[in-house]
Amino acid sequence: MLKRFFIICSGSDTQLLEDCSQGEQNKYAGIGATVFFTALMAFIAGSYALYTVFDNLFTSILFGFIWGLLIFNLDRYIVSTIKKTGNVVDELIQASPRIVLAIIIAVVISKPLELRIFEKEIDQVLLTEKNNMTLANKNQIEEQFNPNITALKNDIATLQNEIISKEAEVNILYDTYIAEAEGREGTKLLGKGPVYKEKREKHDTVLAELQQLKIDNKTKITALENQIVELQSNLKNQITNTQPIINNFDGLMARINALGSLPWLPSFFIFLLFLAIETSPIITKLLSPKGEFDIKYNEREEDLKNWVTQNLHQRQALLYTDNMLNDKAYGDLNKEEELYNYKKSMARKLIKQQQEAFYNKQVKIL
């Protein structure tokens, strides 16, 4: 049962192979087993690759099964269409497109399994890339917000400097009118004279301006600080919202790129392994001598070609003979007077009917 299943997988003619020896049947069963297990590996590799894309087990298995069937059909077609002719050059030319296709299939099959085998190393590479992307993302977002925050802080510093400047001016005026009262400066007269009152009034005016300036600037500073807090909050929110995108940076293309950054030699040997598996049915057929099945298959093809050629020749001979008989028959009829008179009378009736029909049509028109 299993042997027959593998023979069917090889794409060979089961009825013709039943008349061959056990060794010949075992050879094609081995080829079919290689085709089957290659498709099985394609199913596993395709399911894993699609799982990294869809992150859904049922969908991955479904599409992986379809991919395995596709590979099975291609391999079975490749093996079944290679014919043993006994000429090595002709067989290589015949198999060259199939070998190229087998190489492509081997690449497609091996890559997902490489991703699985080197998963830990790939995760480490992706972690490093994610960390770098996180830092770069934070710096880019900060570059968007920091100029505005810096400008607002500079405005706050300007308002605070205005208060400090005003306080310094008030202090100077305070020292001036005190010195006038003590007689140390100005008029050098001790006591609170007119000059003292003038300087005191000026100090009080500037002090009132200082108090009003503190009230106004405090309101402005509070508004500016609220804007800074809002910008900083937006900055943190944007960093938080974009972080999941970086965390999900582990799709199929990202993993393939990460695999490319690893040493190439292990991946190359895995590719060679699958290339050997994928091309083994073709290589087996090319290297194996022309066997009993190939001889019987070619003999049956020759019989079919001969049968088609004979039928074609018979049809051509039949057509030629029929044409000759027709020409001779009509040539003999051409000499019969009775047939001539009959056809003449029929032609006369036909002409009369045509003339009457034409006359009736002309009358209706008039």
Summary of the structure (lengths in Angstrom):
residues: 366
radius of gyration: 50.7
end to end distance: 90.4
largest distance: 172.9
contacts: 1008
relative contact order: 0.10
helix: 88%
strand: 0%
